[in-house]
């Protein structure tokens, strides 16, 4: 029997995944990241829509309050309210002039 001698080959590390395996893992990771960004963008869109709706409601309320303020501060409303509280309308106004004695103490 002949003895065969084999040359010692340098040990190489064999990674269990080949190039195709790395490619598939990379594809799945990138798809997962894409899905996460899509979900984040859609939730941000919903938040924006809710804030726009709230802005619209506040603008309507502001407009109603402005109209209410204008109607309650109108001169006719103030006159009606003054009459209701017992104030009288001045028929003759007396104007005071500077330099004249207005009242004297005894």
C-alpha distances in whole Angstrom, upper triangle without the diagonal:
4,6,9,13,16,19,21,24,28,29,31,34,34,38,38,41,40,43,45,45,47,49,50,50,53,55,55,56,59,60,61,63,65,66,67,69,70,71,73,75,76,77,79,81,82,83,85,87,88,89,91,93,94,95,97,99,100,101,103,104,105,107,109,110,111,114,115,116,118,120,120,121,124,127,129,126,127,131,131,129,132,134,132,132,136,136,139,139,141,144,146,144,146,144,145,146,145,148,150,150,149,150,152,152,155
4,6,10,13,16,19,21,25,26,29,31,32,36,36,39,38,41,43,43,45,47,48,49,51,53,54,55,57,58,59,61,63,64,65,67,69,70,71,73,74,76,77,79,80,82,83,85,86,88,89,91,92,94,95,97,98,100,102,103,104,106,108,108,110,112,113,114,116,118,119,120,122,126,127,125,126,129,129,127,130,133,131,131,135,135,137,138,139,142,144,142,144,142,143,144,143,146,148,148,147,148,150,150,154
4,6,10,13,15,18,22,23,26,28,29,33,34,36,36,39,41,41,42,45,46,46,48,50,51,52,54,56,57,58,60,62,62,64,66,67,68,70,72,73,75,76,78,79,81,83,84,85,87,89,90,91,93,94,95,97,99,100,101,103,105,106,107,109,110,111,113,115,116,117,119,123,124,122,123,127,126,125,127,130,128,128,132,132,135,135,137,140,141,139,141,139,140,141,140,142,145,145,144,145,147,147,150
4,6,10,12,15,18,20,23,26,26,30,31,33,33,36,38,38,39,42,43,43,45,47,48,49,51,53,54,55,57,59,59,61,63,64,65,67,69,70,72,73,75,76,78,80,81,82,84,86,87,88,90,92,92,94,96,97,98,100,102,103,104,106,108,108,110,112,113,114,116,120,121,119,120,124,123,122,124,127,125,125,129,129,132,132,134,137,138,136,138,136,137,138,137,140,142,142,141,142,144,144,148
4,7,9,12,15,17,20,23,24,28,29,32,31,34,36,36,38,40,42,42,43,46,47,47,50,52,52,53,56,57,58,60,62,63,64,66,67,69,70,72,73,74,76,78,79,80,82,84,85,86,88,90,91,92,94,95,96,98,100,101,102,104,106,106,108,110,111,112,114,118,119,117,118,122,122,120,122,125,124,123,127,127,130,130,132,134,136,134,135,134,134,135,134,137,139,140,138,139,142,142,145
4,6,8,12,14,17,20,21,25,26,28,28,30,33,33,34,36,38,38,40,42,43,44,46,48,49,50,52,53,54,56,58,59,60,62,64,65,66,68,70,71,72,74,76,77,78,80,81,82,84,86,87,88,91,92,93,95,97,97,98,101,102,103,105,107,108,108,111,114,116,114,114,118,118,116,119,122,120,120,123,123,126,126,128,131,132,130,132,130,131,131,131,133,136,136,135,136,138,138,142
4,6,9,12,15,18,20,23,25,28,27,29,32,32,33,35,37,37,38,41,42,42,44,47,47,48,51,52,53,54,57,58,59,61,63,64,65,67,68,69,71,73,74,75,77,79,80,81,83,85,85,87,89,90,91,93,95,96,97,99,100,101,103,105,106,106,109,112,114,112,113,116,116,115,117,120,118,118,122,122,124,124,126,129,130,128,130,128,128,129,128,131,133,134,132,134,136,136,139
4,6,9,12,15,17,21,23,25,25,27,30,30,30,33,35,35,36,39,40,40,42,44,45,46,48,50,50,52,54,55,56,58,60,61,62,64,66,67,68,70,72,72,74,76,77,78,80,82,83,84,87,88,88,90,92,93,94,96,98,98,100,102,103,104,106,110,111,109,110,114,114,112,114,117,115,115,119,119,121,121,123,126,127,125,127,125,125,126,125,128,130,131,129,130,133,133,136
4,6,9,12,14,18,20,22,22,24,27,27,27,30,32,31,33,35,37,37,39,41,42,42,45,47,47,49,51,52,53,55,57,58,59,61,63,63,65,67,68,69,71,73,74,75,77,79,79,81,83,84,85,87,89,90,91,93,94,95,97,99,100,100,103,106,108,106,107,110,110,109,111,114,112,112,116,116,118,118,120,123,124,122,124,122,122,123,122,125,127,128,127,128,130,130,134
4,6,10,12,16,18,21,20,22,25,25,25,28,30,30,31,34,35,34,36,39,39,40,42,44,45,46,48,50,50,52,54,55,56,58,60,61,62,64,66,66,68,70,71,72,74,76,77,78,81,82,82,84,86,87,88,90,92,92,94,96,97,97,100,103,105,103,104,107,107,106,108,111,110,109,113,112,115,115,117,120,121,119,120,119,119,120,119,122,124,125,123,124,127,127,130
4,7,9,13,15,18,18,20,23,23,23,26,28,27,28,31,32,32,34,36,37,37,40,42,42,44,46,47,48,50,52,53,53,56,57,58,60,62,63,64,66,68,69,70,72,74,74,76,78,79,79,82,84,84,85,88,89,89,91,94,94,95,97,101,103,100,101,105,105,103,105,108,107,106,110,110,113,113,115,118,119,117,118,117,117,118,117,120,122,122,121,122,124,124,128
4,6,10,12,14,14,17,20,19,19,22,24,23,25,28,29,28,30,33,33,34,36,38,39,40,42,44,44,46,48,49,50,52,54,55,56,58,60,61,62,64,65,66,68,70,71,72,75,76,76,78,80,81,82,85,86,86,88,91,91,92,94,98,99,97,98,102,102,100,102,105,104,103,107,107,110,110,111,114,116,114,115,114,114,115,114,117,119,120,118,119,122,122,125
4,6,9,12,12,15,18,17,16,20,21,20,22,25,25,25,27,30,30,31,33,35,35,37,39,40,41,43,45,46,47,49,51,52,53,55,56,57,59,61,62,63,65,67,68,69,71,72,73,75,77,78,79,81,83,83,85,87,88,89,91,95,96,94,95,99,98,97,99,102,100,100,104,104,107,107,108,111,113,110,112,111,111,112,111,114,116,117,115,116,119,119,122
4,6,8,9,12,15,13,14,17,18,18,20,22,23,23,25,28,28,29,31,33,34,35,37,38,39,41,43,44,45,47,49,50,52,54,55,56,58,60,61,62,64,65,66,68,70,71,72,74,76,77,78,80,81,82,84,86,87,88,90,94,95,93,94,97,97,96,98,101,99,99,103,103,106,106,108,110,112,110,112,110,111,112,111,114,116,117,115,116,119,119,122
4,6,7,10,12,10,11,14,15,14,16,19,19,19,22,24,24,25,28,29,30,32,34,35,36,38,40,40,42,44,45,46,48,50,51,52,54,56,57,58,60,62,63,64,66,67,68,70,72,73,74,76,78,78,80,82,83,84,86,90,91,89,90,94,94,92,94,97,96,95,99,99,102,102,104,107,108,106,108,107,107,108,108,111,113,113,112,113,115,115,119
4,7,10,11,9,10,13,14,13,16,18,18,19,21,23,23,25,27,28,29,31,33,34,35,37,38,39,41,43,44,45,47,49,50,52,53,55,56,57,59,61,62,63,65,67,68,70,71,72,74,76,77,78,80,82,83,84,86,90,91,89,90,93,93,91,94,97,95,95,99,99,101,102,104,107,108,106,108,107,108,109,108,111,113,114,112,113,116,116,119
4,7,8,5,7,10,10,10,12,14,15,16,18,20,20,22,24,25,26,28,30,31,32,34,36,37,38,40,42,43,44,46,48,49,50,52,54,55,57,58,59,61,63,64,65,67,69,70,71,73,74,75,77,79,80,81,83,87,88,86,87,91,90,89,92,94,93,93,96,96,99,99,101,104,106,104,106,104,105,106,106,109,111,112,110,111,113,114,117
4,5,5,7,9,10,11,13,14,16,17,19,20,21,23,25,26,27,29,31,32,33,35,37,38,39,41,43,44,45,47,49,50,51,53,55,56,57,59,60,62,64,65,66,68,70,71,72,74,75,76,78,80,81,82,84,88,89,87,88,92,92,90,93,96,94,94,98,98,100,100,102,105,106,105,107,105,106,107,107,110,112,113,111,112,115,115,119
4,5,5,6,9,10,11,12,14,15,16,18,20,21,22,24,26,27,28,30,32,33,35,36,37,39,41,42,43,45,47,48,49,51,53,54,55,57,58,59,62,63,64,66,68,69,70,72,73,74,76,78,79,80,82,86,87,85,86,90,90,88,91,94,92,92,96,96,98,98,100,103,104,102,104,103,104,105,104,108,109,110,109,110,113,113,117
4,5,5,6,9,10,10,12,14,15,16,18,20,21,23,24,26,27,29,30,31,33,35,36,37,39,41,42,43,45,47,48,50,51,52,54,56,57,58,60,62,63,64,66,67,68,70,72,73,75,76,78,79,81,84,86,84,85,89,88,87,90,92,91,91,95,95,97,97,99,102,103,102,104,102,103,104,104,107,109,110,108,110,112,113,116
4,5,5,6,9,10,11,12,14,15,17,18,20,21,23,25,26,27,29,30,32,33,35,36,38,39,41,42,44,45,47,48,50,51,53,55,56,57,59,60,61,63,65,66,67,69,71,72,74,75,77,78,80,83,85,83,84,87,87,86,88,91,89,90,93,93,96,96,98,101,102,100,103,101,102,103,103,106,108,109,107,108,111,111,115
4,5,5,6,9,10,10,12,14,15,16,18,20,21,23,24,26,27,28,30,32,33,35,36,38,39,41,42,44,45,47,48,49,51,53,54,55,57,59,59,61,63,64,65,68,69,70,72,74,75,76,78,81,83,81,82,85,85,84,86,89,88,88,91,91,94,94,96,98,100,98,100,99,100,101,100,103,105,106,104,106,108,109,112
4,6,5,6,9,10,11,12,14,15,16,18,20,21,22,24,26,27,28,30,31,33,35,36,37,39,41,42,43,45,47,48,49,51,52,53,55,57,58,59,62,63,64,66,67,68,70,72,73,74,76,80,81,79,80,84,84,82,85,88,86,86,90,90,92,92,94,97,98,97,99,97,99,99,99,102,104,105,103,105,107,108,112
4,5,5,6,9,10,10,12,14,15,16,18,20,21,23,24,26,27,29,30,31,33,35,36,37,39,41,42,44,45,46,48,50,51,52,54,56,57,58,60,62,63,65,66,67,69,71,72,73,75,79,80,78,79,83,82,81,84,86,85,85,89,89,91,91,93,96,98,96,98,97,98,99,99,102,104,105,103,104,107,107,111
4,5,5,6,9,10,11,12,14,15,17,19,20,21,23,24,26,27,29,30,32,33,35,36,38,39,41,42,44,45,47,49,50,51,53,54,55,57,59,60,61,63,65,66,68,69,70,72,74,77,79,76,78,81,81,79,82,85,83,83,87,87,90,90,92,95,96,94,96,95,96,97,97,100,102,103,101,102,105,105,109
4,5,5,6,9,10,11,12,14,15,17,18,20,21,22,24,26,27,29,30,32,33,35,36,38,39,41,42,43,45,47,48,49,51,53,53,55,57,58,59,61,63,64,65,68,69,70,72,75,77,75,76,79,79,78,80,83,82,82,85,85,88,88,90,92,94,92,94,93,94,95,95,98,100,100,99,100,103,103,107
4,6,5,6,9,10,10,12,14,15,16,18,20,21,22,24,26,27,29,30,31,33,35,36,37,39,41,42,43,45,47,48,50,51,52,54,56,57,58,60,61,62,64,66,67,68,70,74,75,73,74,78,78,76,79,82,80,81,84,84,87,86,89,91,93,91,93,92,93,94,94,98,99,100,98,100,102,103,107
4,5,5,6,9,10,10,12,14,15,17,18,20,21,23,24,26,27,29,30,32,33,35,36,38,39,41,42,44,45,47,48,50,51,53,54,56,57,59,60,61,63,65,66,67,69,73,74,72,73,77,76,75,78,80,79,79,83,83,85,85,87,90,92,90,92,91,93,94,94,97,99,99,97,98,101,102,105
4,5,5,6,9,10,11,12,14,16,17,18,20,21,23,24,26,27,29,31,32,33,35,37,38,39,41,43,44,45,47,48,49,51,53,54,55,57,59,60,61,63,64,65,68,71,73,70,72,75,75,73,76,79,77,77,81,81,84,84,86,88,90,88,90,89,90,91,91,94,96,97,95,96,99,99,103
4,5,5,6,9,10,11,12,14,15,16,18,20,21,22,25,26,27,29,31,32,33,35,36,37,39,41,42,43,45,47,47,49,51,52,53,55,57,58,59,62,63,64,66,69,71,69,70,73,73,72,74,77,76,76,80,79,82,82,84,86,88,86,88,87,88,89,89,92,94,95,93,94,97,98,101
4,5,5,6,9,10,10,12,14,15,16,18,20,21,23,24,26,27,29,30,31,33,35,36,37,39,41,42,44,45,46,48,50,51,52,54,56,57,58,60,61,63,64,68,69,67,69,72,72,71,73,76,74,75,78,78,81,81,83,86,87,86,88,87,88,89,89,93,94,95,93,94,97,98,101
4,5,5,6,9,10,11,12,14,15,17,18,20,21,23,24,26,27,29,30,32,33,35,36,38,39,41,43,44,45,47,49,50,51,53,54,55,57,59,60,61,63,67,68,66,67,71,70,69,72,74,73,73,77,77,79,79,82,84,86,84,87,86,87,88,88,91,93,93,91,93,95,96,99
4,5,5,6,9,10,11,12,14,15,17,18,20,21,23,24,26,27,29,31,32,33,35,37,38,39,41,42,43,45,47,48,49,51,53,53,55,57,58,59,61,65,66,64,65,69,69,67,70,73,71,71,75,75,77,77,79,82,84,82,84,83,84,85,85,88,90,91,89,90,93,93,97
4,5,5,6,9,10,11,12,14,15,16,19,20,21,23,25,26,27,29,30,31,33,35,36,37,39,41,42,43,45,46,48,50,51,52,54,56,57,58,60,64,65,63,64,68,67,66,69,71,70,70,74,74,76,76,78,81,82,81,83,82,83,84,84,88,89,90,88,89,92,93,97
4,5,5,6,9,10,11,12,14,15,17,19,20,21,23,25,26,27,29,30,32,33,35,36,38,39,41,42,44,45,47,48,50,51,53,54,56,57,59,63,64,61,63,66,66,65,67,70,68,69,72,72,75,75,77,80,82,80,82,82,83,84,84,88,89,90,88,89,92,92,96
4,5,5,6,9,10,11,12,14,16,17,18,20,21,23,24,26,27,29,31,32,33,35,37,38,39,41,43,44,45,47,48,49,51,53,54,55,57,61,62,60,61,65,64,63,66,68,67,67,70,70,73,73,75,78,80,78,80,79,81,82,82,85,87,87,85,86,89,90,93
4,5,5,6,9,10,10,12,14,15,16,18,20,21,22,24,26,27,29,30,31,33,35,36,37,39,41,42,43,45,46,47,49,51,52,53,55,59,60,58,59,63,63,61,64,67,65,65,69,69,71,71,73,76,78,76,78,77,78,80,79,83,84,85,83,84,87,88,91
4,5,5,6,9,10,11,12,14,15,17,19,20,21,23,25,26,27,29,30,31,33,35,36,38,39,41,42,44,45,46,48,50,51,52,54,58,59,57,58,62,61,60,63,66,64,65,68,68,71,70,73,75,77,75,78,77,78,80,80,83,85,85,83,84,88,88,92
4,5,5,6,9,10,11,12,14,15,17,19,20,21,23,24,26,27,29,30,32,33,35,36,38,39,41,43,44,45,47,49,50,51,53,57,58,56,57,60,60,58,61,64,62,63,66,66,69,69,71,74,76,74,77,76,77,79,79,82,84,84,82,83,86,87,90
4,6,5,6,9,10,11,12,14,16,17,18,20,21,23,25,26,27,29,31,32,33,35,37,37,39,41,42,43,45,47,48,49,51,55,56,54,55,59,58,57,59,62,61,61,64,64,67,67,69,72,74,72,74,73,75,76,76,79,81,81,79,80,83,84,87
4,5,5,6,9,10,10,12,14,15,16,18,20,21,23,25,26,27,29,30,31,33,35,36,37,39,41,42,43,45,46,47,49,53,54,52,54,57,57,56,58,61,60,60,63,63,66,66,68,70,72,71,73,72,73,74,75,78,79,80,78,79,82,83,87
4,5,5,6,9,10,11,13,14,15,17,19,20,21,23,25,26,27,29,30,32,33,35,36,38,39,41,42,44,45,46,48,52,53,51,52,56,56,54,57,60,58,59,62,62,65,65,67,70,71,70,72,72,73,75,75,78,80,80,78,79,82,83,87
4,5,5,6,9,10,11,13,14,16,17,18,20,21,23,24,26,27,29,31,32,33,35,37,38,39,41,43,43,45,47,51,52,49,51,54,54,52,55,58,56,56,60,60,63,63,65,68,70,68,71,70,71,73,73,76,78,78,76,77,80,81,84
4,5,5,6,9,10,11,12,14,15,16,18,20,21,22,25,26,27,29,30,31,33,35,36,37,39,41,42,43,45,49,50,48,49,53,52,51,54,56,55,55,59,58,61,61,63,66,68,66,68,67,69,70,70,74,75,76,74,75,78,78,82
4,5,5,6,9,10,11,12,14,15,17,19,20,21,23,24,26,27,29,30,31,33,35,36,37,39,41,42,44,47,48,46,48,51,51,50,53,55,54,54,58,58,60,60,62,65,67,65,68,67,68,70,70,74,75,76,73,75,78,79,82
4,5,5,6,9,10,11,12,14,15,17,19,20,21,23,24,26,27,29,30,32,33,35,36,38,39,41,43,46,47,45,46,50,49,48,51,53,52,52,56,56,59,59,61,64,66,64,67,66,68,69,70,73,74,75,73,74,77,78,81
4,5,5,6,9,10,11,12,14,15,17,18,20,21,22,24,26,27,28,30,32,33,35,36,37,39,41,44,45,43,44,48,48,46,49,52,50,50,54,54,57,57,59,62,63,62,64,64,65,67,67,70,72,72,70,71,74,75,78
4,5,5,6,9,10,10,12,14,15,16,18,20,21,22,24,25,27,29,30,31,33,35,36,37,39,43,44,42,43,47,46,45,48,51,49,50,53,53,55,55,57,60,62,60,63,62,63,65,65,69,70,71,68,70,73,74,77
4,5,5,6,9,10,11,13,14,15,17,19,20,21,23,24,26,27,29,30,32,33,35,36,38,42,43,41,42,46,45,44,47,49,48,49,52,52,55,54,57,59,61,60,62,62,63,65,66,69,70,71,69,70,73,74,77
4,5,5,6,9,10,11,12,14,16,17,18,20,21,23,24,26,27,28,30,32,33,34,36,40,41,39,40,44,43,42,45,47,46,46,50,50,52,52,55,58,60,58,61,60,62,64,64,68,69,69,67,68,71,72,75
4,5,5,6,9,10,10,12,14,15,16,18,20,21,22,24,25,26,28,30,31,32,34,38,39,37,38,42,42,40,43,46,44,45,48,48,51,50,53,55,57,56,58,58,59,61,61,65,66,66,64,65,68,69,73
4,5,5,6,9,10,10,12,14,15,17,18,20,21,23,24,25,27,29,30,31,33,37,38,36,37,41,41,40,42,45,44,44,48,48,50,49,52,54,56,55,57,57,58,60,61,64,65,66,64,65,68,69,73
4,5,5,6,9,10,11,12,14,15,17,18,20,21,23,24,26,27,29,30,32,36,37,34,36,40,39,38,41,43,42,43,46,46,49,48,51,53,55,54,57,57,58,60,61,64,65,66,63,65,68,69,72
4,5,5,6,9,10,11,12,14,15,16,18,20,21,22,24,26,27,28,30,34,35,33,34,38,37,36,39,41,40,40,44,44,46,46,49,51,53,52,55,54,56,58,58,62,63,63,61,62,65,66,69
4,5,5,6,9,10,10,12,14,15,16,18,20,21,22,24,25,27,29,32,33,31,33,36,36,35,38,40,39,40,43,43,45,45,47,50,51,50,53,52,54,55,56,59,61,61,59,60,63,64,68
4,5,5,6,9,10,11,12,14,15,17,18,20,21,23,24,26,27,31,32,30,32,35,35,34,37,39,38,39,42,42,44,44,46,49,51,50,52,52,54,56,56,60,61,62,59,61,64,65,68
4,5,5,6,9,10,11,12,14,16,16,18,20,21,22,24,26,30,30,28,30,33,33,32,35,37,35,36,40,40,42,42,45,47,49,48,51,51,53,55,56,59,60,60,58,59,62,63,67
4,5,5,6,9,10,10,12,14,15,16,18,20,21,22,24,28,29,27,28,32,31,30,33,35,34,35,38,38,40,40,42,45,47,46,48,48,50,52,52,56,57,57,55,56,59,60,64
4,5,5,6,9,10,10,12,14,15,17,18,20,21,23,26,28,26,27,31,30,30,32,35,34,35,38,37,40,39,41,44,46,45,47,47,49,50,51,55,56,57,54,56,59,60,63
4,5,5,6,9,10,11,12,14,15,17,18,20,21,25,26,24,26,29,29,28,31,33,32,33,36,36,38,38,40,43,45,44,47,47,49,51,52,55,56,57,54,56,59,60,64
4,5,5,6,9,10,10,12,14,15,16,18,20,24,25,22,24,27,27,25,28,31,29,30,34,34,36,36,38,41,43,42,45,45,47,49,50,54,54,55,52,53,56,57,61
4,5,5,6,9,10,10,12,14,15,16,18,22,23,21,22,26,26,25,27,30,29,30,33,33,35,34,37,39,41,40,43,42,44,46,47,51,51,52,49,51,54,55,59
4,5,5,6,9,10,11,12,14,15,17,21,21,20,21,25,25,24,27,29,29,30,33,32,34,33,36,38,40,39,42,42,44,46,47,51,51,52,49,51,55,56,59
4,5,5,6,9,10,11,12,14,16,19,20,18,20,23,22,22,25,27,26,27,30,30,32,32,34,37,39,38,41,41,44,46,47,51,51,52,49,50,54,55,58
4,5,5,6,9,10,10,12,14,18,19,16,18,21,21,20,23,25,24,25,28,28,30,30,32,35,37,36,39,39,41,43,44,48,48,49,46,47,51,52,55
4,5,5,6,9,10,11,12,16,17,16,17,20,21,20,22,25,24,25,28,27,29,29,31,33,35,34,37,37,39,41,42,46,46,47,44,46,49,51,54
4,5,5,6,9,10,11,15,15,14,16,19,19,18,21,23,23,24,27,26,28,27,30,32,34,34,37,37,39,41,43,46,47,48,45,46,50,51,55
4,5,5,6,9,10,14,14,12,14,17,16,16,19,21,20,21,24,24,26,26,28,31,33,33,36,36,38,41,42,46,46,46,43,45,48,49,53
4,5,5,6,8,12,13,11,12,16,16,15,17,20,20,20,23,22,25,24,26,29,31,30,33,33,35,37,39,42,43,43,40,42,45,46,50
4,6,5,6,10,11,10,11,14,15,15,17,20,20,21,23,22,24,23,25,27,29,29,32,32,34,36,38,41,42,43,40,41,45,46,50
4,6,5,9,9,8,10,13,13,13,15,17,17,19,21,21,22,21,24,26,29,28,31,32,35,37,39,42,42,43,40,42,45,47,50
4,6,9,9,6,7,11,11,10,13,15,15,16,19,18,20,20,22,25,27,27,30,30,33,35,37,41,41,41,38,39,43,44,47
4,6,8,7,7,10,11,11,12,15,15,16,19,17,19,18,20,23,25,24,27,27,30,32,34,37,37,38,35,37,40,41,45
4,6,5,6,9,10,11,12,15,16,17,19,17,18,17,19,21,24,23,26,27,29,32,34,37,37,38,35,37,40,42,45
4,5,5,6,9,10,10,12,14,15,17,15,15,13,16,18,20,19,23,23,26,29,31,34,34,35,32,34,37,39,42
4,5,5,6,9,10,11,12,14,16,14,14,13,16,17,20,20,24,25,28,31,33,37,36,37,34,35,39,41,44
4,5,5,6,9,10,11,12,14,14,15,14,17,20,22,22,26,27,30,33,35,38,38,38,35,36,40,41,44
4,5,5,6,9,10,11,12,11,13,12,15,18,20,20,23,24,26,29,32,35,34,35,31,33,36,38,41
4,5,5,6,9,10,11,9,10,9,12,14,17,17,21,22,25,28,31,34,33,33,30,31,35,36,39
4,5,5,6,9,10,10,11,11,14,17,20,21,24,26,29,32,34,37,36,36,33,34,37,39,41
4,5,5,6,9,9,11,12,15,18,21,21,24,26,28,32,34,37,36,36,32,33,36,37,40
4,5,5,6,5,8,9,12,15,18,18,21,23,25,28,31,34,32,32,29,29,33,34,37
4,5,5,5,7,8,12,14,17,18,21,24,26,30,32,35,34,33,30,30,34,35,37
4,5,8,10,12,15,18,21,22,25,27,29,33,35,38,37,36,32,33,36,37,39
4,6,9,12,15,18,21,21,23,25,27,31,33,36,34,34,30,30,33,34,36
4,6,10,13,15,18,19,21,24,26,29,32,34,32,32,28,28,31,32,34
4,7,9,12,15,15,18,20,22,26,28,31,29,29,25,25,28,30,32
4,6,9,12,13,15,18,21,24,27,30,28,27,24,24,28,29,31
4,6,9,10,14,16,19,23,26,29,27,27,23,25,28,30,32
4,6,7,10,13,16,19,22,25,23,23,20,22,25,27,30
4,7,10,13,16,20,23,26,24,24,21,23,26,28,31
4,7,10,13,16,20,22,20,21,18,20,23,26,28
4,6,10,13,16,19,17,18,15,17,21,24,27
4,7,10,13,16,14,14,12,14,18,21,23
4,7,10,13,11,13,11,14,18,21,24
4,7,9,8,9,8,11,15,18,21
4,6,6,9,9,13,16,19,22
4,6,8,9,13,15,18,21
4,7,9,12,14,17,20
4,6,9,11,15,17
4,6,7,11,13
4,7,10,13
4,7,10
4,6
4
